[in-house]
Amino acid sequence: MNSLWVTITKAFPPINREGWPFVAIAVILTLVLGLMWQPLFWILLGLTIWVAAFFRDPTRVTPEAEGLVVSPADGRISHLVEVLPPPELGLPAEPMLRISIFMNVFNVHVNRMPITGEIEKMVYTPGKFFNAELDKASEFNERNALLIRHSLGVIGCVQIAGLVARRIVPWTTEGSHLTVGTRFGMIRFGSRLDVFLPLGTVPKVALGQTTLAGETILADLTATGAAKPVFHAA
């Protein structure tokens, strides 16, 4: 029985609490409108399944070692560039490595801590809703920027709303100390995450590579290879 339950939970990941109101609305609309016109039932049923899938929140096994930076989002590496960090983070006006992860509407949208540390600053900035794949989205789109102080210094992590995304949902506050891989928020319906690392950091991902939140290693800030990762599931 236990093995059957494990198989089911792997095939059908749990739905995050943020998604239950949307799933409930979709189910009600499917039943009510579907009774009026049967073909509409099947269309809305497909939409309901997609809504449930959008808010899925699977367990992830996170590598842990000093200096390891893991992906905060499921998606695709869309940019690897050296740029100035967002001014709201209060970092020096010097270039940093920006790793951008684009999330389409089929990705898991729960965001996870890229490194163990304290949320030293969190700043929400209203803005536009350009396509999140565009480079200018980092500067002009609605966003929520986190400055994370860790054992070796600081990094930035920015949630960016996209063309379809209209709501950034943070689950943390300034002063919180979170472990790498911990869920810290989500963005509804397609978006992007930017991670800002010290200049000279060598990325361990490539353009176009697919990432998994809490699992894919973006970089090693120690760059020594001496720290051996351990893993935890969350």
N, C-alpha and C positions, 0 to 999 in steps of 0.2 A: 504493500500500500504506500509506504514512504517513497519508494522509487517511482511509483506512478505519479505521486504528487509532485516530485521534483521534475519529472518529465513535462507535466502540465504547466508548471510555473515557468519553465524554460521556454516552452512553446508560446505561452501567453503571459508576458511580463505584467506585473501589477500596474494599475493606473495610479498616477500621482493624485493626491488629494485636490490639487488645483483643477484637475480635469473633470471631477465628478459632476459639478453643476452643468457643464457643457454636454457631457454624455447624457445626463438626465433630460435636458431640453431636447436633444436630438432624438432620444427614444420616444418622448411624448409626441413630438411632431410627426415622427414616423408612424406611430399608431393612430393618431387622430386623422392626419391627412391621408394616410394609407387606406383608411376605411372609406374615404370619400372617392378615391380613385386608385385602383389596385396597382397600375404601373408606377404611380408615384411612390407607393410603399417600397418597391424594390430600389428605386433611386435613393430615397431617403435612408433606407437600410444600409446601402453602400456608404453614404455620407456618415451615418452613425458609427459604422465600423472604422472609418478613417479617423473620426474624432477620438474614438477610444484609443486607436493606435498612436495618434499624435501625442497623447498624454501618457504614454507608457513610460515606465520608470524601472528599467531592468537593473538587476544587481551587477555591480562591476567589481573587478579585482584590481586594486590599485597598487602599483609599485611604490615603495617607500624607501628613500635614502636621501641623505642631506644633499641639497642642490638639484634634485630631480624636479623638473617642471613637466607636468602632464597636461594633456589637452583638457580644457574646461568644457568642451562641447563635442558632440557628434557632428560630423560634417566633412568638409573637404578643404584642404589648405589652398586658399585663394590668393594670398599675398605673402611674400617673404621679402620685406624691404627695410631699409634704414630710414627712419623718419623721426621728427620731433614728437615727444609724447604729448598727450592732451594737456593743455594748460591748466585745467581744473585739478589735476593731480598734484600740482605744485612741485614737480620734478624740475631739475635744471634744464634749460633750453638747449639741450644737446641731443644729438641723434641717438636713438635706441633701435634695437632690432624689433620689428613688429611682425608677429606671426598671426595671420588672420584665418579664422575658420568659418566658412560659409555653411549655414544650415538651411537646407531646403525643407519644404513642408512635410516631407516623409521621414526626416530625421527625428531621433529622440531630442527633445528640447529642454530637458533638465540640465542645468549648468552646474559644474563641480569645481571645487577649489583646485587650482593648478599647482599649489605648493602649500605646505603647512606654514601658517603664520597668522598674524593679527591684521584685521581690516583697519588699517590706520586712518583711512579716509574713504568716504563713499559719497560721490557727487552725482546727482541726477541733472541732466541737461536736456531741456526740451529742444526739439528740432524738427527737421523735415523727414520724409520717408522715401528717400531715393532707394533704388535697388541696392541691397546690402553688398552685392558683389563689386559695386563701383568703388574705386579708391576714395572718392570724395565722401562716401558714407561715413568714414571715420571722423570727419570734420563737421559735417552738416547735419547728420541724422540725429534723432532722439537717441540718447545713450545714458548708461549708468556706469560710471567709472569707479573702480576700486583700486586703492593703493594698498598693497599687501606687504607688510614687513615680515621678513623671514630671517632665518639664522645667519644668512650671508649678506643681507641687504634688503632691497625693495624691488618689487616688480609691479607692473600695472596690468589690470585685467578689465576690459571694457565690454559691456553688453550693448549691442547696437541694434536698434529696431530697423526693419527693412521695409520693402515695398508693401508687403502683406501684413507683417507684424505691426501691431498697434498697442502692445502692452508689455512693458518690461516689469517683471515681478521679482523683486528681491526678497530673500528669506533671511537676510542677515542685517546687522547694524554695525556702525562704527564701534570699534573696541572689541569686537568678537574675535576670539581665537579659534580657528578652524583647522582641522586636519586635512591634508591633501586628499582629494577625492570626495570630500563632504559636499552635499548638495547645498548650493547657496542661492539659487534662483532659477528662473526660466524666462524665455521670451516666447510669446504666443504667435505661432503661425509664420515661421520663416524669419531668419535674421542672421546675425554674425557676432562672433566673439573675437576681440583683438587682445593679444598678450604682448606686453612690452617688456623686453629683456635688455640687460646691459649690452652696450656696444661691444662687439668682439665675441659674443656668445655664438657658438656653432650650433645651428639647428640640427636636430636628428630626424627631421621630416623634410619632404620635398613638395614642391608645387604639385597640386592635383592629388596628393595622397589623401586617403580616407582616414579619419580619426575617430576614436571612441573616447567619450568623456570619462575621465578618471582612469584610463588605461594607457592610451598612446603617449609615449614619452616625446615631448617637444624638444627638450634640451637638458643638458647637465651643467649646472652653473659651477660645479667644482672642476669639471673638465680634466679630472685626474684618473677616473676609472677605478679609484680605490674603494669607493663606497659600493657595497653589494646590496642590491635592492631586496627588501622583503615585501610581502604582499598582504593586503587585507581586503576582505569583501565587504561591499556596502551597497 
